[in-house]
């Protein structure tokens, strides 16, 4: 499985990472299992990660990578029942 360190390692080539977090189903604070959040030092780094990593395979699963904020990307391979509202709730402070 993918953990924080593996997610960080996969996205390191694109720039300075300030946060790499995987939300796991077995964690009490997980609102959205199967989603990872990677925060970069700049929006340009995040944009490059989205362009280069979307569709790449990590641990046998294709990644779905999109911009969350200007310097953050979400990584997902979610069930069809997950919608934008649920994702916003999962990442709300």
N, C-alpha and C positions, 0 to 999 in steps of 0.2 A: 504494500500500500504506500501511498504518498504521504509523507509527513512534512512538517514545516521546513526541515533542512533540505529535503529532496526538492521541494517546490522552489526554495531559495536557489539551490544549485542550478536548477533548470532555467531560471530566469536571470541569473547573474551576468551572462554575456551581453545583456541589453543595457546595463547601467547600474548605478548605485541603488541598492534595495534598502529601504528603511523598514519595511515589514513584509514578512512572508508567513501567512497563517492559513492552515488547512482546518476547516470546520468538519469535525468527525462525528459520526452518529453516536459514538460511545462517550461523548463529552457532555457534561451537564449544561455547559454554556452554548451548545450548538443549536442554532436556530435553523440552519440550513446545511445539513450534511451533504458532502460531495462537492462543496464549493470551496475555493481557495481565494485569498485576497493577497495581491502583491502590490506594494506601494513603492514607487520609484522616486528618485530625487528630482526628476523633471518630467513634464508632460511629453517631451520628445522621446525620452527613454521608454515611457509607457506606450507611446504610439508605435515605436519600433517593435516592442514585445508583442503587441496585438497583431501587427502585420506578419511577423515571422513565426509566432507560436500557434496561431489559430489553426486548428486541424492537425497539428503535430501529435504524435502518439507518445504518451508517457505511461509506463506500466501497463501497456496493452490497451489503453483507452485513448481515443482521440480527444484532444482538448478543445474546448470552446472558450476562446479568449476574447474579451470585450473590454472596453473602457468603462470604468465605474465613475471615476472623477478624472480630472485632467492628468493626474499623476498616479492613478491606480487602475489596475485591471482585475477583472474577475475571471476565474478559471472554473469552468463547469462542464458537467456532463449530466444534466438533470433530467428528472422524470418530466413528462409532458404536463403534469398537473401544476408545476411550478410556474407562476406568472411574475410579472414585474413588481407587483405589489408585495408579494412574498419576499422577493429578493431585496427590495428596499427595506423591508422590516428587518431582514436578517442582518443588514449592514448598518442599521441606524445606531447611533451612539447610545 
